[in-house]
């Protein structure tokens, strides 16, 4: 009989299993005991994944952050990033409890073809990954998060409305930025693999590349 770790590994590599591997996402509300029985059942009987932040080793861009009052329920948060291509800014009104954050201003607002954005440099101690492997043991695998996929990342830079408009009027610049972000992610994976982190990786926000935001051929 396979261990839960072996079962998930075989599933990722499309190998024969003794039974289907069952995994459930675990984003349960905090401080809500009504989920305790379900969480206990999942820990005991399903295949598990521990999460490891693969983005933690990106050299941070010099981003200035500020928070100002906006209303009784919201606060205005501003981010300014200085890069070799110029200055980029993003603003949004976020709830005090850190939940929904509708964008008020976005990093990419217009034609910036001649602007250059420097590739990130990856440094740091990855020993925390080994500890994650020890913690999960034979109960599952360690899933390394690479963050947003290229489409999702660029959609966040544009904001939804600009992303849709540029997808129609200037698809070239959207694809150019996506290719750049793909290079960043590939360099991140190379760094992680070279330091013994992996082999299970994940990306988020694939829905940003589906209709109606993008055409089926994309």
C-alpha positions in Angstrom: 0.0 0.0 0.0 1.3 3.4 -1.0 1.9 6.2 1.5 0.1 9.4 0.9 3.3 11.0 -0.2 4.0 8.2 -2.7 0.4 8.4 -4.0 0.6 12.1 -4.7 4.0 11.8 -6.3 2.8 9.0 -8.6 -0.2 11.1 -9.5 1.9 14.0 -10.5 4.1 11.7 -12.7 1.0 10.0 -14.2 2.0 6.6 -12.7 -0.3 3.8 -11.6 -2.0 4.2 -8.2 -3.4 1.8 -5.7 -6.4 4.2 -5.3 -7.2 7.8 -6.4 -5.3 10.5 -4.6 -7.6 12.9 -2.8 -6.6 16.4 -1.9 -8.7 19.2 -0.6 -7.8 22.9 -0.5 -7.6 24.1 3.1 -8.4 27.8 3.0 -10.8 27.6 5.9 -11.9 30.7 7.8 -9.7 31.5 10.7 -11.1 31.2 14.3 -14.1 29.2 13.1 -14.4 26.0 15.1 -17.2 24.7 13.0 -14.6 23.4 10.5 -12.5 21.5 13.1 -14.1 18.1 12.5 -13.7 18.5 8.7 -10.1 19.6 9.0 -9.3 16.7 11.3 -10.9 14.3 8.9 -8.9 15.7 6.0 -5.6 15.5 7.9 -6.3 11.9 8.8 -7.6 10.4 5.6 -6.6 12.5 2.6 -3.4 13.3 0.8 -1.8 16.5 2.2 0.2 19.4 0.7 2.4 21.7 2.7 3.0 25.1 1.2 6.4 26.7 0.7 6.8 30.2 -0.6 9.0 30.1 -3.7 8.8 33.8 -4.1 10.5 34.6 -0.8 14.0 34.6 -2.5 13.3 37.4 -5.0 15.4 40.4 -4.3 12.8 43.1 -3.3 12.2 46.0 -5.5 12.5 49.4 -3.7 8.8 49.9 -3.1 7.5 52.8 -1.0 4.3 52.0 0.9 1.9 54.4 2.5 -1.5 54.1 4.1 -4.1 56.9 4.6 -7.7 57.0 5.9 -10.3 56.6 3.2 -13.6 55.9 5.0 -14.9 54.1 8.0 -14.5 50.7 6.5 -11.6 51.3 4.0 -8.1 52.7 4.0 -6.2 54.0 1.0 -3.0 52.1 0.3 -0.4 53.3 -2.2 2.7 51.6 -3.6 5.4 53.4 -5.5 8.1 51.3 -7.3 11.3 52.8 -8.7 12.9 50.8 -11.5 15.4 51.3 -14.3 12.4 52.0 -16.6 11.0 54.8 -14.5 8.5 55.2 -11.6 5.4 53.0 -11.3 2.5 53.6 -8.9 -0.5 51.6 -7.7 -3.3 52.6 -5.3 -6.3 50.9 -4.0 -8.9 51.1 -1.3 -8.6 48.1 1.0 -10.7 47.1 3.9 -9.1 47.2 7.3 -9.4 43.5 7.7 -7.1 43.0 4.6 -9.9 41.5 2.4 -11.3 42.9 -0.8 -9.2 45.6 -2.4 -10.7 47.3 -5.5 -7.9 49.0 -7.5 -8.0 52.8 -7.8 -4.8 53.2 -9.8 -2.6 50.6 -11.4 1.1 50.2 -12.2 0.7 50.0 -16.0 -1.7 52.6 -17.4 -0.4 53.4 -20.9 2.1 52.9 -23.6 5.5 52.1 -21.9 7.1 50.2 -24.8 10.5 51.9 -24.2 10.6 51.3 -20.5 12.8 48.5 -19.2 12.1 46.5 -16.1 15.1 44.8 -14.5 15.0 41.1 -13.9 14.8 40.0 -10.3 17.8 38.5 -8.5 17.2 35.4 -6.4 19.1 35.0 -3.1 18.5 33.5 0.3 18.6 30.5 2.6 16.3 27.7 1.5 16.8 25.5 4.5 13.1 26.1 5.5 12.2 23.8 2.6 14.0 20.9 4.3 12.1 21.6 7.5 8.8 21.5 5.5 9.7 18.1 4.1 10.4 16.8 7.5 7.1 18.2 8.9 4.9 16.7 6.2 6.8 13.3 6.3 4.9 10.5 4.4 1.6 12.3 4.7 2.0 14.3 1.5 4.2 16.6 -0.5 5.5 20.2 -0.3 4.0 22.4 -2.9 6.2 25.3 -3.9 4.3 28.4 -4.8 5.6 30.4 -7.8 2.9 33.1 -7.3 0.7 34.3 -10.2 1.1 32.9 -13.6 2.4 35.4 -16.2 -1.1 36.4 -17.3 -2.4 36.9 -13.8 0.6 38.9 -12.8 0.3 41.3 -15.8 -3.4 41.6 -15.3 -2.7 42.8 -11.8 -0.3 45.4 -13.1 -2.8 46.7 -15.7 -6.0 46.4 -13.6 -8.9 44.5 -15.1 -10.3 47.3 -17.4 -6.9 48.2 -18.8 -6.0 44.6 -19.3 -9.1 44.0 -21.4 -8.7 47.1 -23.4 -5.0 46.5 -24.2 -5.9 42.9 -25.1 -8.1 44.3 -27.8 -6.2 47.4 -28.9 -2.5 46.4 -28.4 -2.1 42.7 -27.8 1.6 43.0 -28.6 2.5 44.9 -25.4 0.4 42.5 -23.3 2.3 39.5 -24.8 5.6 41.3 -24.3 5.0 41.8 -20.6 3.8 38.2 -20.2 7.0 36.9 -21.9 9.1 39.0 -19.5 7.2 37.7 -16.5 7.6 34.1 -17.8 11.4 34.7 -17.9 11.2 35.9 -14.3 9.3 32.7 -13.2 11.7 30.5 -15.1 14.7 32.1 -13.5 13.0 31.6 -10.1 12.5 27.9 -10.8 16.1 27.5 -11.9 17.3 29.1 -8.6 15.0 26.9 -6.6 15.9 23.6 -8.3 19.6 24.4 -8.1 19.2 24.8 -4.4 17.2 21.5 -3.9 13.7 23.0 -3.7 11.0 21.1 -5.6 10.0 19.3 -7.7 6.3 20.2 -7.1 5.4 23.7 -8.2 2.1 25.7 -8.6 0.9 29.0 -10.0 -2.3 30.9 -9.4 -4.9 32.9 -11.4 -5.1 30.9 -14.6 -8.6 32.3 -14.9 -7.1 35.6 -16.1 -6.2 34.0 -19.4 -9.7 32.7 -20.2 -12.6 34.3 -22.1 -13.9 37.0 -21.9 -10.6 38.6 -20.7 -8.6 36.8 -23.4 -9.4 35.1 -26.7 -9.5 31.2 -26.9 -6.3 31.2 -29.1 -4.3 32.7 -26.2 
